[in-house]
Amino acid sequence: MHTSIEPGILYFGTPVVLISTINPDGSANLAPMSSAFWLGWRCVLGLAAMSRTPQNMIRTGECVLNLPSADLVSMVDRLALTTGSDPVPEGKVRRGYWHEADKFGRSGFTQMASETVLAPRVRECPVQMEAAVEAVHGMAEDDPAQHGSRNMIEVRIKRVHVDPGILMDGHANRIDPDKWRPLILSFQEFYGLSGKLHPSTLGTIPEALYRGPDIDRARSEIAVAH
C-alpha cells in the first residue's frame, strides 16, 4: 500500500554543485545547489531568481560548475544559510540566511583561475566545468503567486577539468564511476555513494557514441581564444 503525502520538497537525491560566479564588484561568489540535470555538455540549473548566483550568471553570461567529492562535505556545509545578496531577500531571511561577502574564505575553498571564463574554479573539487549561459527559462509562470520567482538556466560546458585520480584506467576522456564519489543531497541531508549494485546494460554502450557537437564547439572556442 502507498500513502498519499504532501512533502514540502521533492529532493530525492542529486549531486551537489558549487557554482562560482563574479559579483558586480568583481569579487567571487560561491553557492552550493543540487537542482541540476545534464544532457551531453548542457546542464539545466534550477535557481531562485532572487539569489545572487543566477543574477551574476545572467549578467556575466558565465559560471563554473564545481562538483565536490563526499570528503569535502564539511567545507560545503559551511556555506549553508549564507547568501551573497545584500540585503538578504525576505524569503531567505525567513529561512535563517545571512549575508556573507567572502564565500571562499568562510568555506576554506581555494580560488584558481579558469581558462575560458572569468569566474574562478574551486581547487579542491575533483571536477570543475567552465560554462556559458545559453538560455534562461521561467518556471511556474502559469501561477501568479510563483511567477518570476524561479529560473531554469541552461548552460553549455566549455572546458572540463578533472583530478586524474578519477579517470578510468586506459581512457583519457572517461570518468571511472568506481573512483568518483560525489557528494549527494537528499531531502536536505548529505550522503555519499555506495559501491556498484549491479552491472548496467546501458553501460555496454561505448561512451564515445554520446559525444555531441558541443565538444567540437568548445575546442574551436579555446583555439580562437589562444
C-alpha positions as protocol buffer text, in pm:
chain_id: "A"
residue {
  index: 1
  type: MET
  ca { x: 0 y: 0 z: 0 }
}
residue {
  index: 2
  type: HIS
  ca { x: 111 y: 354 z: -76 }
}
residue {
  index: 3
  type: THR
  ca { x: 17 y: 662 z: 125 }
}
residue {
  index: 4
  type: SER
  ca { x: -62 y: 998 z: -31 }
}
residue {
  index: 5
  type: ILE
  ca { x: 151 y: 1274 z: 128 }
}
residue {
  index: 6
  type: GLU
  ca { x: 233 y: 1641 z: 65 }
}
residue {
  index: 7
  type: PRO
  ca { x: 605 y: 1693 z: 135 }
}
residue {
  index: 8
  type: GLY
  ca { x: 733 y: 2050 z: 120 }
}
residue {
  index: 9
  type: ILE
  ca { x: 1022 y: 1948 z: -107 }
}
residue {
  index: 10
  type: LEU
  ca { x: 1087 y: 1668 z: -356 }
}
residue {
  index: 11
  type: TYR
  ca { x: 1466 y: 1648 z: -343 }
}
residue {
  index: 12
  type: PHE
  ca { x: 1507 y: 1272 z: -378 }
}
residue {
  index: 13
  type: GLY
  ca { x: 1883 y: 1293 z: -422 }
}
residue {
  index: 14
  type: THR
  ca { x: 2117 y: 1468 z: -667 }
}
residue {
  index: 15
  type: PRO
  ca { x: 2486 y: 1565 z: -664 }
}
residue {
  index: 16
  type: VAL
  ca { x: 2584 y: 1893 z: -502 }
}
residue {
  index: 17
  type: VAL
  ca { x: 2713 y: 2161 z: -739 }
}
residue {
  index: 18
  type: LEU
  ca { x: 2922 y: 2457 z: -621 }
}
residue {
  index: 19
  type: ILE
  ca { x: 2857 y: 2741 z: -867 }
}
residue {
  index: 20
  type: SER
  ca { x: 3124 y: 3010 z: -879 }
}
residue {
  index: 21
  type: THR
  ca { x: 3039 y: 3345 z: -1039 }
}
residue {
  index: 22
  type: ILE
  ca { x: 3160 y: 3704 z: -1044 }
}
residue {
  index: 23
  type: ASN
  ca { x: 2982 y: 3968 z: -835 }
}
residue {
  index: 24
  type: PRO
  ca { x: 2917 y: 4321 z: -968 }
}
residue {
  index: 25
  type: ASP
  ca { x: 3215 y: 4450 z: -766 }
}
residue {
  index: 26
  type: GLY
  ca { x: 3447 y: 4195 z: -928 }
}
residue {
  index: 27
  type: SER
  ca { x: 3472 y: 3962 z: -627 }
}
residue {
  index: 28
  type: ALA
  ca { x: 3394 y: 3591 z: -649 }
}
residue {
  index: 29
  type: ASN
  ca { x: 3073 y: 3433 z: -526 }
}
residue {
  index: 30
  type: LEU
  ca { x: 3032 y: 3065 z: -442 }
}
residue {
  index: 31
  type: ALA
  ca { x: 2698 y: 2891 z: -389 }
}
residue {
  index: 32
  type: PRO
  ca { x: 2600 y: 2527 z: -330 }
}
residue {
  index: 33
  type: MET
  ca { x: 2296 y: 2386 z: -506 }
}
residue {
  index: 34
  type: SER
  ca { x: 2163 y: 2047 z: -616 }
}
residue {
  index: 35
  type: SER
  ca { x: 1880 y: 2114 z: -862 }
}
residue {
  index: 36
  type: ALA
  ca { x: 2074 y: 2026 z: -1177 }
}
residue {
  index: 37
  type: PHE
  ca { x: 2039 y: 1779 z: -1462 }
}
residue {
  index: 38
  type: TRP
  ca { x: 2258 y: 1700 z: -1761 }
}
residue {
  index: 39
  type: LEU
  ca { x: 2218 y: 1622 z: -2131 }
}
residue {
  index: 40
  type: GLY
  ca { x: 2550 y: 1592 z: -2311 }
}
residue {
  index: 41
  type: TRP
  ca { x: 2756 y: 1904 z: -2250 }
}
residue {
  index: 42
  type: ARG
  ca { x: 2447 y: 2102 z: -2149 }
}
residue {
  index: 43
  type: CYS
  ca { x: 2319 y: 2147 z: -1796 }
}
residue {
  index: 44
  type: VAL
  ca { x: 1995 y: 2296 z: -1663 }
}
residue {
  index: 45
  type: LEU
  ca { x: 2017 y: 2460 z: -1321 }
}
residue {
  index: 46
  type: GLY
  ca { x: 1710 y: 2538 z: -1114 }
}
residue {
  index: 47
  type: LEU
  ca { x: 1769 y: 2851 z: -904 }
}
residue {
  index: 48
  type: ALA
  ca { x: 1567 y: 3103 z: -707 }
}
residue {
  index: 49
  type: ALA
  ca { x: 1560 y: 3424 z: -911 }
}
residue {
  index: 50
  type: MET
  ca { x: 1624 y: 3640 z: -603 }
}
residue {
  index: 51
  type: SER
  ca { x: 1961 y: 3475 z: -535 }
}
residue {
  index: 52
  type: ARG
  ca { x: 2296 y: 3636 z: -618 }
}
residue {
  index: 53
  type: THR
  ca { x: 2421 y: 3339 z: -824 }
}
residue {
  index: 54
  type: PRO
  ca { x: 2158 y: 3345 z: -1103 }
}
residue {
  index: 55
  type: GLN
  ca { x: 2178 y: 3725 z: -1113 }
}
residue {
  index: 56
  type: ASN
  ca { x: 2554 y: 3700 z: -1163 }
}
residue {
  index: 57
  type: MET
  ca { x: 2513 y: 3429 z: -1427 }
}
residue {
  index: 58
  type: ILE
  ca { x: 2260 y: 3628 z: -1627 }
}
residue {
  index: 59
  type: ARG
  ca { x: 2466 y: 3948 z: -1604 }
}
residue {
  index: 60
  type: THR
  ca { x: 2803 y: 3794 z: -1699 }
}
residue {
  index: 61
  type: GLY
  ca { x: 2683 y: 3505 z: -1916 }
}
residue {
  index: 62
  type: GLU
  ca { x: 2915 y: 3257 z: -1748 }
}
residue {
  index: 63
  type: CYS
  ca { x: 2996 y: 3048 z: -1441 }
}
residue {
  index: 64
  type: VAL
  ca { x: 3195 y: 2748 z: -1323 }
}
residue {
  index: 65
  type: LEU
  ca { x: 3023 y: 2430 z: -1203 }
}
residue {
  index: 66
  type: ASN
  ca { x: 3244 y: 2265 z: -941 }
}
residue {
  index: 67
  type: LEU
  ca { x: 3150 y: 1916 z: -819 }
}
residue {
  index: 68
  type: PRO
  ca { x: 3272 y: 1838 z: -466 }
}
residue {
  index: 69
  type: SER
  ca { x: 3354 y: 1486 z: -359 }
}
residue {
  index: 70
  type: ALA
  ca { x: 3194 y: 1338 z: -49 }
}
residue {
  index: 71
  type: ASP
  ca { x: 3503 y: 1404 z: 164 }
}
residue {
  index: 72
  type: LEU
  ca { x: 3454 y: 1782 z: 119 }
}
residue {
  index: 73
  type: VAL
  ca { x: 3116 y: 1779 z: 295 }
}
residue {
  index: 74
  type: SER
  ca { x: 3220 y: 1986 z: 598 }
}
residue {
  index: 75
  type: MET
  ca { x: 3353 y: 2265 z: 377 }
}
residue {
  index: 76
  type: VAL
  ca { x: 3036 y: 2265 z: 168 }
}
residue {
  index: 77
  type: ASP
  ca { x: 2823 y: 2278 z: 482 }
}
residue {
  index: 78
  type: ARG
  ca { x: 2997 y: 2597 z: 594 }
}
residue {
  index: 79
  type: LEU
  ca { x: 2820 y: 2770 z: 305 }
}
residue {
  index: 80
  type: ALA
  ca { x: 2477 y: 2664 z: 426 }
}
residue {
  index: 81
  type: LEU
  ca { x: 2242 y: 2953 z: 505 }
}
residue {
  index: 82
  type: THR
  ca { x: 2477 y: 3210 z: 350 }
}
residue {
  index: 83
  type: THR
  ca { x: 2394 y: 3438 z: 58 }
}
residue {
  index: 84
  type: GLY
  ca { x: 2588 y: 3686 z: -149 }
}
residue {
  index: 85
  type: SER
  ca { x: 2282 y: 3911 z: -166 }
}
residue {
  index: 86
  type: ASP
  ca { x: 2283 y: 4227 z: 44 }
}
residue {
  index: 87
  type: PRO
  ca { x: 2026 y: 4299 z: 168 }
}
residue {
  index: 88
  type: VAL
  ca { x: 1917 y: 3939 z: 223 }
}
residue {
  index: 89
  type: PRO
  ca { x: 1594 y: 3867 z: 32 }
}
residue {
  index: 90
  type: GLU
  ca { x: 1288 y: 3837 z: 255 }
}
residue {
  index: 91
  type: GLY
  ca { x: 1231 y: 3472 z: 165 }
}
residue {
  index: 92
  type: LYS
  ca { x: 1583 y: 3384 z: 275 }
}
residue {
  index: 93
  type: VAL
  ca { x: 1555 y: 3588 z: 594 }
}
residue {
  index: 94
  type: ARG
  ca { x: 1261 y: 3370 z: 696 }
}
residue {
  index: 95
  type: ARG
  ca { x: 1477 y: 3060 z: 647 }
}
residue {
  index: 96
  type: GLY
  ca { x: 1764 y: 3197 z: 856 }
}
residue {
  index: 97
  type: TYR
  ca { x: 2007 y: 3306 z: 584 }
}
residue {
  index: 98
  type: TRP
  ca { x: 2261 y: 3585 z: 636 }
}
residue {
  index: 99
  type: HIS
  ca { x: 2486 y: 3783 z: 403 }
}
residue {
  index: 100
  type: GLU
  ca { x: 2841 y: 3653 z: 355 }
}
residue {
  index: 101
  type: ALA
  ca { x: 3067 y: 3850 z: 122 }
}
residue {
  index: 102
  type: ASP
  ca { x: 3365 y: 3610 z: 133 }
}
residue {
  index: 103
  type: LYS
  ca { x: 3224 y: 3267 z: 48 }
}
residue {
  index: 104
  type: PHE
  ca { x: 3566 y: 3121 z: -31 }
}
residue {
  index: 105
  type: GLY
  ca { x: 3710 y: 3245 z: 296 }
}
residue {
  index: 106
  type: ARG
  ca { x: 3422 y: 3109 z: 502 }
}
residue {
  index: 107
  type: SER
  ca { x: 3426 y: 2765 z: 339 }
}
residue {
  index: 108
  type: GLY
  ca { x: 3802 y: 2724 z: 319 }
}
residue {
  index: 109
  type: PHE
  ca { x: 3791 y: 2652 z: -53 }
}
residue {
  index: 110
  type: THR
  ca { x: 4065 y: 2795 z: -275 }
}
residue {
  index: 111
  type: GLN
  ca { x: 4016 y: 3001 z: -589 }
}
residue {
  index: 112
  type: MET
  ca { x: 4209 y: 2910 z: -902 }
}
residue {
  index: 113
  type: ALA
  ca { x: 4199 y: 3077 z: -1243 }
}
residue {
  index: 114
  type: SER
  ca { x: 3975 y: 2942 z: -1517 }
}
residue {
  index: 115
  type: GLU
  ca { x: 4082 y: 2919 z: -1881 }
}
residue {
  index: 116
  type: THR
  ca { x: 3772 y: 3036 z: -2073 }
}
residue {
  index: 117
  type: VAL
  ca { x: 3568 y: 3238 z: -1818 }
}
residue {
  index: 118
  type: LEU
  ca { x: 3645 y: 3498 z: -1552 }
}
residue {
  index: 119
  type: ALA
  ca { x: 3472 y: 3311 z: -1269 }
}
residue {
  index: 120
  type: PRO
  ca { x: 3723 y: 3108 z: -1065 }
}
residue {
  index: 121
  type: ARG
  ca { x: 3738 y: 2733 z: -1025 }
}
residue {
  index: 122
  type: VAL
  ca { x: 3742 y: 2562 z: -683 }
}
residue {
  index: 123
  type: ARG
  ca { x: 4081 y: 2398 z: -649 }
}
residue {
  index: 124
  type: GLU
  ca { x: 3968 y: 2127 z: -405 }
}
residue {
  index: 125
  type: CYS
  ca { x: 3684 y: 1996 z: -625 }
}
residue {
  index: 126
  type: PRO
  ca { x: 3779 y: 1693 z: -838 }
}
residue {
  index: 127
  type: VAL
  ca { x: 3554 y: 1815 z: -1122 }
}
residue {
  index: 128
  type: GLN
  ca { x: 3544 y: 2175 z: -1250 }
}
residue {
  index: 129
  type: MET
  ca { x: 3343 y: 2277 z: -1557 }
}
residue {
  index: 130
  type: GLU
  ca { x: 3365 y: 2621 z: -1711 }
}
residue {
  index: 131
  type: ALA
  ca { x: 3032 y: 2715 z: -1867 }
}
residue {
  index: 132
  type: ALA
  ca { x: 2850 y: 2976 z: -2076 }
}
residue {
  index: 133
  type: VAL
  ca { x: 2488 y: 3074 z: -2012 }
}
residue {
  index: 134
  type: GLU
  ca { x: 2287 y: 2994 z: -2324 }
}
residue {
  index: 135
  type: ALA
  ca { x: 1925 y: 3043 z: -2215 }
}
residue {
  index: 136
  type: VAL
  ca { x: 1712 y: 3146 z: -1919 }
}
residue {
  index: 137
  type: HIS
  ca { x: 1368 y: 2989 z: -1884 }
}
residue {
  index: 138
  type: GLY
  ca { x: 1098 y: 3090 z: -1641 }
}
residue {
  index: 139
  type: MET
  ca { x: 935 y: 2832 z: -1415 }
}
residue {
  index: 140
  type: ALA
  ca { x: 582 y: 2807 z: -1275 }
}
residue {
  index: 141
  type: GLU
  ca { x: 481 y: 3102 z: -1490 }
}
residue {
  index: 142
  type: ASP
  ca { x: 126 y: 2969 z: -1502 }
}
residue {
  index: 143
  type: ASP
  ca { x: 89 y: 3058 z: -1133 }
}
residue {
  index: 144
  type: PRO
  ca { x: 73 y: 3430 z: -1045 }
}
residue {
  index: 145
  type: ALA
  ca { x: 192 y: 3352 z: -693 }
}
residue {
  index: 146
  type: GLN
  ca { x: 517 y: 3196 z: -824 }
}
residue {
  index: 147
  type: HIS
  ca { x: 571 y: 3390 z: -1148 }
}
residue {
  index: 148
  type: GLY
  ca { x: 925 y: 3525 z: -1169 }
}
residue {
  index: 149
  type: SER
  ca { x: 1045 y: 3357 z: -850 }
}
residue {
  index: 150
  type: ARG
  ca { x: 1249 y: 3078 z: -1009 }
}
residue {
  index: 151
  type: ASN
  ca { x: 1458 y: 3030 z: -1320 }
}
residue {
  index: 152
  type: MET
  ca { x: 1585 y: 2734 z: -1514 }
}
residue {
  index: 153
  type: ILE
  ca { x: 1922 y: 2839 z: -1655 }
}
residue {
  index: 154
  type: GLU
  ca { x: 2069 y: 2639 z: -1942 }
}
residue {
  index: 155
  type: VAL
  ca { x: 2447 y: 2640 z: -1959 }
}
residue {
  index: 156
  type: ARG
  ca { x: 2687 y: 2496 z: -2214 }
}
residue {
  index: 157
  type: ILE
  ca { x: 3010 y: 2345 z: -2091 }
}
residue {
  index: 158
  type: LYS
  ca { x: 3321 y: 2499 z: -2246 }
}
residue {
  index: 159
  type: ARG
  ca { x: 3601 y: 2326 z: -2056 }
}
residue {
  index: 160
  type: VAL
  ca { x: 3613 y: 2022 z: -1824 }
}
residue {
  index: 161
  type: HIS
  ca { x: 3892 y: 1984 z: -1568 }
}
residue {
  index: 162
  type: VAL
  ca { x: 3920 y: 1669 z: -1355 }
}
residue {
  index: 163
  type: ASP
  ca { x: 4153 y: 1515 z: -1099 }
}
residue {
  index: 164
  type: PRO
  ca { x: 4342 y: 1241 z: -1291 }
}
residue {
  index: 165
  type: GLY
  ca { x: 4271 y: 1009 z: -997 }
}
residue {
  index: 166
  type: ILE
  ca { x: 3907 y: 968 z: -1105 }
}
residue {
  index: 167
  type: LEU
  ca { x: 3983 y: 879 z: -1468 }
}
residue {
  index: 168
  type: MET
  ca { x: 3920 y: 526 z: -1593 }
}
residue {
  index: 169
  type: ASP
  ca { x: 4241 y: 332 z: -1649 }
}
residue {
  index: 170
  type: GLY
  ca { x: 4340 y: 337 z: -2015 }
}
residue {
  index: 171
  type: HIS
  ca { x: 4093 y: 616 z: -2106 }
}
residue {
  index: 172
  type: ALA
  ca { x: 4190 y: 981 z: -2145 }
}
residue {
  index: 173
  type: ASN
  ca { x: 3834 y: 1116 z: -2150 }
}
residue {
  index: 174
  type: ARG
  ca { x: 3626 y: 889 z: -1930 }
}
residue {
  index: 175
  type: ILE
  ca { x: 3538 y: 920 z: -1561 }
}
residue {
  index: 176
  type: ASP
  ca { x: 3550 y: 595 z: -1365 }
}
residue {
  index: 177
  type: PRO
  ca { x: 3230 y: 569 z: -1157 }
}
residue {
  index: 178
  type: ASP
  ca { x: 3412 y: 334 z: -918 }
}
residue {
  index: 179
  type: LYS
  ca { x: 3660 y: 614 z: -840 }
}
residue {
  index: 180
  type: TRP
  ca { x: 3429 y: 915 z: -846 }
}
residue {
  index: 181
  type: ARG
  ca { x: 3245 y: 970 z: -519 }
}
residue {
  index: 182
  type: PRO
  ca { x: 3016 y: 1276 z: -548 }
}
residue {
  index: 183
  type: LEU
  ca { x: 2851 y: 1449 z: -256 }
}
residue {
  index: 184
  type: ILE
  ca { x: 2477 y: 1384 z: -271 }
}
residue {
  index: 185
  type: LEU
  ca { x: 2199 y: 1594 z: -119 }
}
residue {
  index: 186
  type: SER
  ca { x: 1877 y: 1410 z: -41 }
}
residue {
  index: 187
  type: PHE
  ca { x: 1595 y: 1586 z: 144 }
}
residue {
  index: 188
  type: GLN
  ca { x: 1842 y: 1845 z: 281 }
}
residue {
  index: 189
  type: GLU
  ca { x: 2084 y: 1585 z: 419 }
}
residue {
  index: 190
  type: PHE
  ca { x: 2427 y: 1486 z: 284 }
}
residue {
  index: 191
  type: TYR
  ca { x: 2506 y: 1137 z: 157 }
}
residue {
  index: 192
  type: GLY
  ca { x: 2769 y: 957 z: -47 }
}
residue {
  index: 193
  type: LEU
  ca { x: 2753 y: 667 z: -291 }
}
residue {
  index: 194
  type: SER
  ca { x: 2794 y: 301 z: -204 }
}
residue {
  index: 195
  type: GLY
  ca { x: 2960 y: 54 z: -440 }
}
residue {
  index: 196
  type: LYS
  ca { x: 2811 y: -59 z: -769 }
}
residue {
  index: 197
  type: LEU
  ca { x: 2493 y: -260 z: -716 }
}
residue {
  index: 198
  type: HIS
  ca { x: 2453 y: -439 z: -1049 }
}
residue {
  index: 199
  type: PRO
  ca { x: 2612 y: -438 z: -1395 }
}
residue {
  index: 200
  type: SER
  ca { x: 2429 y: -197 z: -1626 }
}
residue {
  index: 201
  type: THR
  ca { x: 2315 y: -299 z: -1973 }
}
residue {
  index: 202
  type: LEU
  ca { x: 2323 y: 71 z: -2065 }
}
residue {
  index: 203
  type: GLY
  ca { x: 2688 y: 71 z: -1964 }
}
residue {
  index: 204
  type: THR
  ca { x: 2771 y: -158 z: -2258 }
}
residue {
  index: 205
  type: ILE
  ca { x: 2724 y: 135 z: -2499 }
}
residue {
  index: 206
  type: PRO
  ca { x: 3062 y: 296 z: -2572 }
}
residue {
  index: 207
  type: GLU
  ca { x: 3066 y: 641 z: -2413 }
}
residue {
  index: 208
  type: ALA
  ca { x: 3222 y: 787 z: -2729 }
}
residue {
  index: 209
  type: LEU
  ca { x: 2889 y: 736 z: -2905 }
}
residue {
  index: 210
  type: TYR
  ca { x: 2739 y: 1005 z: -2684 }
}
residue {
  index: 211
  type: ARG
  ca { x: 2989 y: 1273 z: -2787 }
}
residue {
  index: 212
  type: GLY
  ca { x: 2796 y: 1569 z: -2927 }
}
residue {
  index: 213
  type: PRO
  ca { x: 2874 y: 1884 z: -3127 }
}
residue {
  index: 214
  type: ASP
  ca { x: 2923 y: 2098 z: -2813 }
}
residue {
  index: 215
  type: ILE
  ca { x: 3260 y: 1930 z: -2760 }
}
residue {
  index: 216
  type: ASP
  ca { x: 3389 y: 2041 z: -3102 }
}
residue {
  index: 217
  type: ARG
  ca { x: 3242 y: 2387 z: -3041 }
}
residue {
  index: 218
  type: ALA
  ca { x: 3427 y: 2413 z: -2711 }
}
residue {
  index: 219
  type: ARG
  ca { x: 3752 y: 2310 z: -2880 }
}
residue {
  index: 220
  type: SER
  ca { x: 3713 y: 2574 z: -3151 }
}
residue {
  index: 221
  type: GLU
  ca { x: 3642 y: 2845 z: -2894 }
}
residue {
  index: 222
  type: ILE
  ca { x: 3955 y: 2756 z: -2698 }
}
residue {
  index: 223
  type: ALA
  ca { x: 4163 y: 2763 z: -3017 }
}
residue {
  index: 224
  type: VAL
  ca { x: 4033 y: 3110 z: -3105 }
}
residue {
  index: 225
  type: ALA
  ca { x: 4098 y: 3235 z: -2751 }
}
residue {
  index: 226
  type: HIS
  ca { x: 4461 y: 3130 z: -2774 }
}
